[in-house]
């Protein structure tokens, strides 16, 4: 295999493991494959990037073959994805997975996945069973994923409930508002740390998704996110609508997404799917196109329950009891861990305080949910009415959907369940000894923010505030600060008409307004180091990979945070929690994990109060220790590269095989090409990028052959495949690609 991204030692270690029988060469998918249960033959065209187009006579046949392809090309990834929400990572990866598993078992998401599946229609259950059957036939008839040879394991059969629980995998990672509420409770009121985490920020953009609704509300900040936008034909070169989307998620190997086209029965859809689930998550059919960004609404509450004894508490003056269940966590290479989990009237207990009080979590996701059926309906929607009807069933995670159709219409819908709240939402931890703090109603779908053919001719969402303070809906949410949305609007308005090329430029734009503002202020400081001055004087606000300016600016910002704030933010997220690397738990390890996007605006807000001279000294010391004296050693792309995550990259012996080189990338929190990273000053440099655009699309509604796509990293999950990392280069260089012509064919027969 030849690739610019392979690590040194790949050939030697790959050859050794082949010799030992630990890895076998990728076995090409045959020209003809027998799959039982098919009603008729199914043909699949593969383009040069191994992107399949499935052509079937019926919907069930198409989904069964999609399951087979997912299972064959992404089997280990699918197993990993279902284990994360189920809390069974330790069985696969050993004791390192215990912190994650322990918390997820408390949530008991497998219960809700099962109950959701049972509540769905016979049609939906049949589709999930057909998909699971296709996966299992691929697993039993073809080669196991290479990872299982090292683990000396086989995956258990895929089930329809596994597809259901993947909804929770995405929803949990995208519903994080509870972490801000916990921080509100734990950070001392009125302290400098509270001001830095939650106080007002100066000179923020005021860009709301629904325009002309007043000033944006800042409830909390997300720090990560996604972009989507759509423009009407009046704003395009060819007079037809154009839609863009780039969801920002954690970088993985292989990519979280699997690109494919699926045609069968009333389904004719193209885009990206989530390995483990049927259909298309983001994309288009022959009539409509759609894209999504996260909302993170006020759909989670924390309840503090003060106990009478180990299991009893007063609830509105009457005795209530925690229910308990025992969970056994299997640990690879170790003894099973037995865990007692508790459930209250308000939800599962996620933490016990030193005085015995319990912290319970309420979430709209703790219920049977219809996200999978809604997605299937979305895939076959043909117009605005059927699009809205599909999203009426959407539950979690709440998303900003932008829409365009082949008739020239554009639109926006906030899809998802959002509790009815008092103005301003619910902050902190509420009283758990009364039912009065429980939500009792959800917002009606008809009352959710929506727009259809707006007069401005475009709609932009980038996790920013949905409606301002004069809006009728006022969705409380953990919003982005609005810089990305404002920049996208600026770029859209800078040209009278757009085409796919201009959309591509917007998706890869790396102008950071806060960095430009900070550089302007630092240039006026007499203590500015002489070696910094020419760098900052020539800095134009672009967080380019080759520029050392962003590195210097972030080093200075971290050093400038007052010591009292730093000490407060480095507290463990839960008292008594052992400090661990970011990502060890399914929540931040400390309160720096909530700073992220706020760091630069907070520094600008408090600029005159800071020890600016001392920050220069500390920042230069850190730069010397981390990068060396030369400015060329401090290039931003090298200071915050993308490390593509695969669990085997944590094992030195196999890292050269399953890992790939670090990918230098531009951007920061505020650029449309967003590359978010940890801002904890005590973490070492370089700082790996934690979130970035995982996929980019520019869609022509009704004309999929003219649409453009790219995802990170490649279609195959086999580390020796040419398609394991062949999309990294086009992704990094900002390329988008049309659906390629057929390079080979496979015929699936009953």
Secondary structure by P-SEA (a helix, b strand, c coil): ccccccccaaaaaaaaaaaacccccccccccbbbbccccbbbbbbbccccbbbbbbccaaaaaaaaaaaaaaccaaaaaaaaaaaaccccccccccaaaaaaaaaaaaaaaaaaaaaaaccaaaaaaaaaaaaaaaaaaacccccaaaaaaccccccccaaaaaaaaaaaaaaaccaaaaaaaaaccccccaaaaaaccccccccccccccccccccccccccccccccccccccccccbbbbbbbbbcccccccccccccccccccccccccccccccccccccccccbbbbbcccccbbbbbbbbccccccccccbbbbbbbbbbbbbbccccbbbbbbbbcccccccccccccbbbbbbbccccccaaaaaaaaaaacccaaaaaaaacccccccccccccccccccccccccccccccccccccccccccccccccccccccccccccccccccccccccccccccccccccccccccaaaaaaaaaaaccccccaaaaaaaaaccccaaaaaaaaaaaacccccccaaaaaaacccccccccaaaaaaaaaaaaaccaaaaaaaacccccccccccccccccccccccccccaaaaaaaaaccccaaaaaaaaaaaaaaaccccccccccccccbbbcccccccccccccccccccbbbbbbcccccbbbbbbccccccccccccccccbbbbbcccccccccccccccccccccccccccaaaaaaaccccccccccbbbbbcc
